[in-house]
């Protein structure tokens, strides 16, 4: 079967690799560079800590990690284990985190409740939920690795190639329309991230885009304390990077009447920078000394239940791999595996739970 994939981020390249491994003729189309777009804008965190915990979501994570761990052990991919901290500013939130910690431990995840938010000097904190095995990757490295593996399995990877539409005849996919040609395919996988909703044949699926501003502050040498990836009750987060600290907005709430239009080259406004500096000051950093070094807007595709949409839609041969809800890095391996199973006509409880038809 000839399969065309739209999107060359971590999801699209994972799909390309797994489909090519199964012997399909795969052609992937990416309008920019492999791993550009949403993937490059990601914090690239692998999250074990589901809040609130879900047995099904944990099975997705476990299956994804089984693949990542092989890449790590083989020296093909680097993983920086920092841990993850959910900081509670209220007793009610802390009590919920206690219950979450019990559920996470029952699932085999190292989780504990801390009495404060160390290493931060956060006077509002009444405790925190910690999972020390969480960490981050280089997101572009993941996409490039999958693309390389896909090529080695026989796939064609076409970067700098924008898809103009999907050709559909008599209710089934027949081709992918480019600027100067139509490529004949038997199936298409829409893995275009926040641009997926603009692709022909998307169906009327409940996918919305949220904007996540990120500011990077260059910090003095005396502010290089090792810190976990940290989420706060106001939806802001902090993550260390080579030059300093990132502060971003983690917005994964689905609102049916709100949809952000993704653009490229946008930068967080002064108001968000002010909020970011205030947070760092409240955590005990001398934020006035920090210089804004970088900043961008990342976009997420979210669904009502927080789970991705994976599988064939209403149009025969049209497969969806969208709605990662802020967990594209965490879910990329398993989504690629499941898409390859779906294209081969396989069925499983996991595929049925992620099916586009679950919203009907």
Beta strands, then each sheet from edge to edge (+ up, - down):
strand 1: 2-6
strand 2: 25-30
strand 3: 45-46
strand 4: 80-81
strand 5: 84-88
strand 6: 112-114
strand 7: 127-131
strand 8: 135-136
strand 9: 156-159
strand 10: 165-169
strand 11: 172-177
strand 12: 182-184
strand 13: 187-190
strand 14: 208-218
strand 15: 229-231
strand 16: 236-241
strand 17: 244-249
strand 18: 291-302
strand 19: 309-312
strand 20: 318-322
sheet 1: 9+ 2+ 1+ 13+ 20+ 19-
sheet 2: 3+ 8- 4+
sheet 3: 6+ 7- 5+ 15+ 16- 17+ 14- 18+
sheet 4: 10+ 11- 12+
end
